[in-house]
Amino acid sequence: MQQISNHLFFKKSQVLFLIFGLLVAVVVNVFTFKLELVAPVMLSIAALSIVFIVFLFRNPRIGLIALAIYCFMLGLVAREIDLPFGIGIEVFLLLTWISSLLYYNRKEWSVINNDLCLLFLIWFVISVIEVINPAGASVRGWLQEIRSEALYPILIIPLFFVNFNKKADLDFLLKLLLALALIAALNGIRQVHMGLTPGELRFVNSPEGATHLIWGKLRAFSFYDAGQFGAFQAVFVVIAVVLGLGTKTIWKKVLLLALAGVFAYAMLISGTRGALFALVVAAFVAIFLSKNFKILFAGGLFLLLFVGMLKFTTYGNRYYNINRFRTALDPEDPSLNVRLTTQIKLKEYLKTRPFGGGLGVLGAFSVYNQDKFLSTIMPDSYWVKIWAMCGIVGLTIWFSMLMYILGKCCGIVWKTQDKKLKVKLIAILSASIGIFICSYGNEVINNMPSSLIVCITWVLIYLSPKFDRELIDEKLSNTNQLTVFIPAK
């Protein structure tokens, strides 16, 4: 009897948990009565946030996976309820940094001791110094601009070095990025064929979204804007094709080539002409790095024929998306001429300003610098934006830095010995180069998710010599084991 009665009593921790549960239930009921639907939703979000933080501090990788999902799908909720999505990126990064600092020891952090992290640290310091730019740009505009321009890369790159430095991580991240790009593509296709949500309609009717409805034709923008959406869908076409051609497994080949078709369609319905350059450049880089002269010749010929068809024929003109794509190769295109005229104006203005007009002086945050001439300029090109904000000095440093990184990455991929690993590296490196070149025509490389894609790419390629050595050692080990078991004749 005594044994049975013991089950009628609770431990102290159980009693406290029961009391806490009852208090939460009472609070939810009271707020539901007072605030109707708002309170339960807020409390549910708070509860999920607590669960997320618990898991995050048990494994910091969860924070980076959540960050990738958020960066690809940032407009899913933010556009509907008008929230500043950038704050969410910083929250994920801050929590993941704290978790990683607590989780990993000093030796494990030594992996960030490389020139990639050093170069972005230097660029971050230069960007911080820009706050005292003689042109006197607004401090608030500088604070807003520096986040995507320099802060995010210097926070993201070391975290991926520490958290994703195993061979299996390359495959995992590739699958994650392909899945997220597919979700974005399907959402863009949904916009064209099924219509827009209330939040998306507000965006299209706003000054920021004014170029997304041209002559009654919608330019799909998915969770972002059409320029960002079309550009990264273009490079994912190349990623999927390279991976598809590089695998011998039939179902994987079919799946990847089907994904390439979906990405290509999403790129077309975005109406982003700059995506053509991302596609062609990424494809050329992939063909060149393959070191297969037959593929190089055949692929180069195909690219020339593709560009020639767009340039010298009218085939497909009855389709709006193909016709718009074709205008990217028209030297008389009004949009191109406006950009060239803008660059001439900037050249004259910046002659006496080698350090530019300061961060945030033009573009999205020019509202804080309405008394400045540069605030009236639409940069379009991110290269031009860097030139205007940081002057010829800043542009030279930034351009040289990225050319060094991309050049070194090409060298690493060129020397990679494991064939399967090389195919994966070619796919992601060609994508990052495509994004970089495409940024001459649009602000792409500085915005999510393209910024995240290039950061992940560079980290994985810098880590790939380690992966390559491990794969070669595994093959040698397996060969030696087979040799031992072969009986001597």
C-alpha positions in Angstrom: 0.0 0.0 0.0 2.9 2.3 0.9 4.4 1.6 -2.5 1.2 2.6 -4.3 0.8 5.8 -2.3 4.2 7.0 -3.3 2.9 7.5 -6.9 0.4 10.1 -5.6 3.2 12.5 -5.0 5.2 14.5 -7.5 8.9 15.5 -7.5 9.6 19.2 -6.8 10.7 19.7 -10.5 7.4 18.2 -11.7 5.4 20.4 -9.4 7.1 23.5 -10.6 6.6 22.5 -14.2 2.9 21.9 -13.5 2.5 25.3 -11.9 4.3 26.9 -14.8 2.0 25.1 -17.3 -1.1 26.2 -15.4 0.1 29.9 -15.4 0.8 29.8 -19.1 -2.7 28.4 -19.7 -4.2 31.2 -17.6 -2.2 33.9 -19.4 -3.1 32.5 -22.8 -6.8 32.4 -21.9 -6.8 36.0 -20.5 -4.9 37.4 -23.5 -7.1 35.5 -26.0 -10.2 37.0 -24.4 -8.7 40.5 -24.5 -6.8 40.5 -27.8 -8.6 37.7 -29.7 -6.2 36.0 -32.2 -3.1 38.2 -31.7 -2.1 36.9 -28.3 -2.2 33.1 -29.1 -0.1 33.8 -32.2 2.5 35.8 -30.3 2.7 33.3 -27.5 3.0 30.4 -30.0 5.9 32.3 -31.7 7.5 32.9 -28.3 7.2 29.2 -27.4 8.7 28.1 -30.8 11.5 30.6 -30.3 12.4 29.1 -27.0 12.5 25.6 -28.4 14.6 26.9 -31.3 17.1 28.5 -29.0 17.4 25.4 -26.9 18.2 23.3 -29.9 20.5 26.0 -31.3 22.7 26.0 -28.2 22.9 22.3 -28.3 24.1 22.5 -32.0 25.1 25.8 -33.6 24.6 24.3 -37.1 20.9 24.6 -36.6 21.3 28.4 -36.5 23.0 28.4 -40.0 20.4 26.0 -41.5 17.6 28.3 -40.2 19.5 31.3 -41.5 19.7 29.8 -45.0 16.0 28.9 -45.0 15.1 32.4 -43.7 17.3 34.1 -46.4 15.7 32.2 -49.2 12.1 32.7 -47.9 12.4 36.1 -46.3 9.4 37.5 -48.1 7.0 34.7 -47.2 5.8 36.5 -44.0 7.6 39.8 -44.1 5.9 41.0 -47.2 2.4 40.1 -45.9 2.8 41.9 -42.5 5.4 44.5 -43.5 8.3 43.4 -41.2 11.9 44.5 -41.7 13.5 41.1 -42.6 17.1 42.3 -42.2 16.7 42.3 -38.4 15.9 38.6 -38.6 19.2 37.9 -40.3 21.1 39.7 -37.6 19.2 37.8 -34.8 20.0 34.5 -36.4 23.7 35.5 -36.8 24.0 36.9 -33.3 22.5 33.8 -31.6 24.6 31.4 -33.8 27.8 33.3 -33.0 27.1 33.1 -29.2 26.2 29.4 -29.5 29.4 28.7 -31.6 31.7 30.5 -29.2 30.3 28.5 -26.4 30.3 25.2 -28.3 33.7 25.1 -30.0 37.1 25.3 -28.4 39.9 27.5 -29.4 41.6 24.9 -31.6 38.5 24.4 -33.6 38.3 28.1 -34.3 41.8 28.0 -35.9 40.0 27.0 -39.2 39.1 30.7 -39.8 42.8 31.6 -39.9 42.9 32.1 -43.7 43.0 34.9 -46.3 39.3 34.8 -47.1 38.3 35.8 -43.6 41.2 38.3 -43.5 40.2 40.0 -46.7 36.6 40.5 -45.6 37.8 41.8 -42.2 39.9 44.4 -44.1 36.9 45.3 -46.2 34.7 45.6 -43.1 37.3 48.0 -41.5 37.4 50.1 -44.7 33.6 50.2 -44.6 33.6 51.3 -41.0 36.0 54.1 -41.8 33.6 55.3 -44.5 31.5 56.8 -41.7 33.9 59.7 -41.7 33.8 60.1 -45.5 34.5 63.8 -46.4 31.4 63.9 -48.5 29.3 63.9 -45.3 26.8 61.2 -46.0 24.2 60.4 -43.3 25.3 58.2 -40.5 22.0 56.4 -40.5 22.3 55.6 -44.2 25.8 54.3 -43.5 24.6 52.1 -40.7 21.8 50.6 -42.9 24.1 50.0 -45.9 27.1 48.5 -44.1 25.0 45.6 -43.0 24.7 43.9 -46.4 27.8 45.5 -47.8 30.3 44.3 -45.2 28.8 43.1 -41.9 26.9 40.0 -43.2 29.9 38.4 -45.0 32.3 38.9 -42.1 29.7 37.2 -39.8 28.6 34.4 -42.1 31.9 33.2 -43.5 33.7 32.3 -40.2 30.5 30.6 -38.9 30.4 28.3 -41.9 34.1 27.5 -41.7 33.6 26.4 -38.1 30.3 24.6 -38.4 30.5 23.0 -41.9 34.0 21.7 -42.5 33.4 18.0 -43.1 33.1 16.2 -46.5 29.5 15.3 -45.9 28.7 19.0 -45.3 29.3 19.8 -49.0 26.6 17.3 -50.1 24.2 18.5 -47.3 24.5 22.2 -48.2 24.2 21.5 -52.0 20.9 19.6 -51.3 19.7 22.3 -49.0 20.4 25.1 -51.5 18.8 23.2 -54.4 15.7 22.5 -52.3 15.4 26.2 -51.3 15.9 27.4 -54.9 13.2 25.0 -56.0 10.7 26.4 -53.4 11.6 29.9 -54.6 11.1 28.9 -58.3 7.7 27.3 -57.6 6.6 30.4 -55.7 7.5 32.5 -58.7 5.6 30.2 -61.0 2.6 30.4 -58.7 2.6 34.2 -58.9 2.4 34.1 -62.7 -0.2 31.3 -63.1 -2.2 31.6 -59.9 -2.0 35.3 -59.0 -0.6 37.4 -56.2 -1.2 37.5 -52.5 -2.4 40.9 -50.9 1.2 41.6 -49.7 2.6 40.9 -53.1 0.0 43.2 -54.7 1.0 46.0 -52.3 4.7 45.4 -53.4 3.9 45.6 -57.1 1.9 48.8 -56.6 4.6 50.4 -54.5 7.5 52.5 -55.9 9.9 49.7 -55.2 7.8 47.2 -57.2 6.8 49.5 -60.0 9.0 47.7 -62.6 7.4 44.3 -61.9 4.4 44.9 -64.1 5.3 46.0 -67.6 2.6 46.4 -70.3 0.3 44.2 -68.3 2.9 41.4 -68.0 4.0 40.4 -64.5 7.7 39.8 -63.8 7.8 37.0 -61.3 9.8 38.0 -58.1 9.0 35.1 -55.7 10.2 36.1 -52.2 12.5 38.9 -53.4 12.5 41.2 -56.4 12.7 40.1 -60.1 16.3 41.1 -60.5 17.5 39.0 -57.5 15.1 36.1 -58.4 16.1 35.8 -62.0 19.8 36.1 -61.4 20.1 33.3 -58.8 17.7 31.1 -60.7 20.0 31.4 -63.7 23.0 30.2 -61.8 21.0 27.3 -60.3 20.3 26.2 -63.9 24.0 25.7 -64.3 24.5 24.1 -60.9 21.7 21.5 -61.7 23.0 20.8 -65.2 26.6 20.4 -64.1 25.6 18.1 -61.2 23.2 16.2 -63.5 25.9 15.6 -66.2 28.5 14.7 -63.6 26.5 11.8 -62.1 26.2 8.3 -63.5 23.1 7.4 -61.4 20.2 7.6 -63.8 17.5 8.8 -61.4 19.8 11.5 -60.0 20.6 12.7 -63.6 16.9 12.8 -64.5 16.0 14.6 -61.3 18.7 17.2 -61.6 18.0 18.0 -65.3 14.3 18.3 -64.5 15.3 20.8 -61.7 17.4 22.7 -64.3 14.2 23.0 -66.5 12.2 24.4 -63.6 14.9 26.9 -62.7 15.2 27.9 -66.4 11.5 28.6 -66.6 11.6 30.6 -63.4 14.5 32.6 -64.8 12.5 33.4 -67.9 9.3 34.5 -66.2 11.4 36.9 -64.0 12.0 39.0 -67.0 15.5 39.8 -65.7 17.7 40.5 -68.6 20.9 40.5 -66.5 20.2 36.8 -65.8 21.4 36.1 -69.3 24.9 37.2 -68.4 24.8 35.1 -65.2 23.7 32.1 -67.1 26.3 32.4 -70.0 29.2 33.3 -67.7 28.5 30.6 -65.2 28.1 28.0 -68.1 31.4 29.1 -69.7 33.3 28.9 -66.4 31.8 25.4 -65.7 32.9 24.3 -69.2 36.4 25.8 -68.9 37.0 24.2 -65.4 36.0 20.8 -66.7 39.4 20.6 -68.5 37.6 18.4 -71.1 38.4 19.9 -74.5 35.6 18.0 -76.2 33.1 19.4 -73.8 34.8 22.8 -74.0 34.4 22.9 -77.7 30.8 21.6 -77.8 29.7 23.7 -74.9 31.4 26.8 -76.3 29.8 26.3 -79.7 26.4 25.8 -78.0 26.8 29.1 -76.0 27.8 31.0 -79.2 24.8 29.6 -81.1 22.5 30.4 -78.1 23.7 34.0 -77.9 23.7 34.3 -81.7 20.1 33.2 -81.9 19.1 35.8 -79.4 21.2 38.5 -81.1 20.7 37.9 -84.8 17.3 36.2 -85.1 13.7 36.9 -84.1 12.9 33.4 -83.1 10.6 33.2 -80.1 9.7 36.9 -80.2 6.0 36.1 -79.9 6.8 35.0 -76.3 7.1 38.0 -74.1 9.8 36.5 -71.8 12.1 35.5 -74.6 11.6 38.9 -76.3 12.5 40.7 -73.1 15.6 38.5 -72.6 16.7 39.4 -76.2 16.8 43.1 -75.4 19.8 42.4 -73.1 21.9 42.1 -76.3 20.5 45.3 -77.9 23.0 48.2 -77.8 20.2 50.6 -78.6 18.1 49.4 -75.6 16.8 52.5 -73.7 17.5 51.0 -70.3 21.2 50.3 -71.3 21.6 53.9 -72.6 20.2 55.3 -69.3 22.8 53.3 -67.4 25.6 54.5 -69.6 24.4 58.1 -69.2 24.3 57.6 -65.5 27.9 56.3 -65.5 29.1 59.4 -67.5 27.5 61.7 -64.8 29.1 59.7 -62.0 32.5 59.8 -63.7 32.4 63.6 -63.8 31.1 63.9 -60.2 33.6 61.5 -58.7 36.6 63.0 -60.4 37.3 65.1 -57.3 36.0 62.5 -54.8 38.3 59.5 -54.8 36.6 58.1 -51.7 33.1 58.5 -53.1 30.0 59.9 -51.5 29.8 57.5 -48.5 27.8 54.3 -47.7 24.1 54.6 -48.2 24.3 57.8 -50.2 22.4 56.2 -53.1 20.1 53.2 -53.6 17.6 51.9 -51.1 18.9 54.1 -48.3 19.3 57.3 -50.2 16.2 58.6 -48.3 18.6 59.6 -45.5 20.7 61.6 -48.0 18.2 63.6 -50.0 20.4 66.7 -49.8 23.1 64.9 -51.8 23.4 64.8 -55.6 24.2 61.0 -55.5 20.8 60.3 -53.9 19.1 61.2 -57.2 21.1 58.5 -59.1 19.7 55.0 -59.6 22.8 52.8 -59.4 21.2 49.5 -60.9 24.7 48.0 -61.0 26.3 47.0 -57.7 29.7 47.7 -59.2 28.6 51.2 -60.0 27.1 51.5 -56.5 30.4 50.6 -54.9 32.2 53.1 -57.1 29.7 55.9 -56.1 29.8 55.1 -52.4 33.5 54.3 -52.0 35.1 56.1 -54.9 37.7 54.8 -57.3 39.9 53.8 -54.3 37.1 51.7 -52.7 36.1 50.1 -56.0 39.7 49.2 -56.8 40.1 47.5 -53.4 36.7 45.7 -53.6 37.2 44.5 -57.2 40.8 43.4 -56.6 39.7 41.5 -53.5 36.9 39.6 -55.3 39.1 38.9 -58.3 41.8 37.4 -56.0 39.2 35.2 -54.2 37.6 34.0 -57.4 41.0 33.4 -59.0 42.2 31.4 -56.0 39.0 29.4 -56.0 39.5 28.6 -59.7 43.1 27.4 -58.9 41.8 25.2 -56.1 39.1 23.6 -58.3 41.6 23.2 -61.2 43.9 21.2 -58.9 41.2 19.0 -57.3 41.9 15.3 -58.0 38.7 13.5 -56.9 36.4 13.7 -59.9 33.1 13.6 -58.0 34.3 16.4 -55.7 35.5 18.4 -58.6 32.1 18.3 -60.3 30.4 19.7 -57.2 33.0 22.4 -56.8 32.7 23.4 -60.5 28.9 23.7 -60.1 29.0 26.1 -57.1 32.1 28.1 -58.2 30.6 28.8 -61.7 27.4 30.0 -59.9 29.3 32.4 -57.7 31.2 33.9 -60.7 27.9 34.2 -62.5 26.4 36.2 -59.6 29.5 38.4 -59.5 29.4 39.2 -63.2 25.6 39.7 -63.1 26.0 42.3 -60.4 27.4 44.6 -63.0 23.8 45.0 -64.3 21.9 44.6 -61.0 22.3 44.7 -57.3 22.6 41.0 -56.8 25.7 39.9 -54.9 25.0 42.2 -52.0 21.4 40.9 -51.4 20.0 37.7 -50.0 20.1 34.9 -50.9 22.8 35.5 -53.5 25.1 36.9 -50.8 24.7 33.8 -48.8 25.2 31.5 -51.8 28.6 33.1 -52.7 29.8 33.1 -49.0 28.9 29.4 -48.7 30.6 28.7 -52.0 33.9 30.3 -51.1 34.0 28.6 -47.7 33.4 25.1 -49.2 36.0 25.7 -52.0 38.6 26.9 -49.4 37.9 23.7 -47.4 37.9 21.4 -50.4 41.7 20.6 -50.5 41.1 19.0 -47.1 38.2 17.0 -48.5 40.2 16.1 -51.6 43.1 14.7 -49.4 40.7 12.7 -47.3 39.0 11.2 -50.3 42.3 10.2 -51.9 43.5 8.7 -48.6 40.3 6.7 -48.4 40.8 5.3 -51.9 44.4 4.4 -51.1 43.3 2.7 -47.9 40.6 0.7 -49.7 43.1 -0.3 -52.5 45.7 -1.5 -49.9 43.0 -3.5 -48.1 42.1 -5.3 -51.3 45.8 -6.0 -52.1 46.2 -7.6 -48.7 43.4 -10.1 -49.3 44.5 -11.1 -52.8 46.4 -14.4 -52.3 49.9 -14.6 -53.7 50.4 -16.9 -56.7 
